[in-house]
Amino acid sequence: MTNEIRVIGVIGAGTMGNGIAHVCARSGYDVLLCEVEQRFLDRGLETVRKNLEREAAKGKITADAAKAALARITGVLDRERLAECDFVVEAATEKFEIKKSIFADLDRITRNDVILASNTSSISITKLANVTSRPDRVIGMHFFNPVPVMKLVEVIRGMATSQATYEQVHDLAQKLGKTPVEVNDAPGFVSNRVLMPLLNEAMYAVMEGVATPEAVDEVFKLGMAHPMGPLTLVDFIGLDVCLDIMRVLQEGFGDPKYRPCPLLVRMVDAGWLGRKSGRGFYRY
């Protein structure tokens, strides 16, 4: 079943997508980075360029290697171009209906032997696989932000994911310089099932007047040795993304302990999405 991977398709040039494109190109793969609008594509490619230049300035890679990596990434707006790919990773918005339509498209566009991976942080791989005619070749490949720096990739098996698919994705993650950790398909997998309720509880502490965001963050940095406090992390991830994941957990488990904090809902309604909007629990 396994095909040699030379060209990797990445759908979505946002924070996660451009990071995945960056590590794939840096590892020697040709990349087709696909977006729906030119401005999103331009922004993603510019981010990759800056991040590669930063790595070169720090001596992590040579300037020539940075240029070569950037040259391996081709931006495309036409999803049909992904027919050229040997492997595709979807890194679109964390909403099932959007991912479902992408996977239906990819199933039609790509060769039958091509593995389709999702960078989803919470949505069921089994449900996504079911949209396709190749559920044995659909898998979760959950990278962490910032992708060029963070070592972990959660590799998530759906109910029908084959051993051969798992092994090829495990191997690819290692070739990208990552450490793959295998988990099974359940809402939020391991990372967000444990992390998001923690972040949600930190928001309740602020909403109920237990402490300021600054105080909550200091407790976690100084008392638990977290590199950043939970509310700084919420702003970094994006409040809208946190809300989407909490809703997936709430729906998936049907357990009230996953109810999103009302303050989180209000802040998202106000457009206070964190670092990317200039305001969240902190101002930027």
Helices and strands as residue ranges (DSSP letters): E 7-11, H 15-26, E 30-34, H 38-57, H 63-71, E 73-76, G 79-84, E 87-90, H 96-109, E 115-118, H 125-129, G 135-137, E 138-143, E 152-157, H 163-175, E 179-184, H 191-207, H 213-223, H 230-237, H 239-253, G 256-258, H 262-269, G 275-277
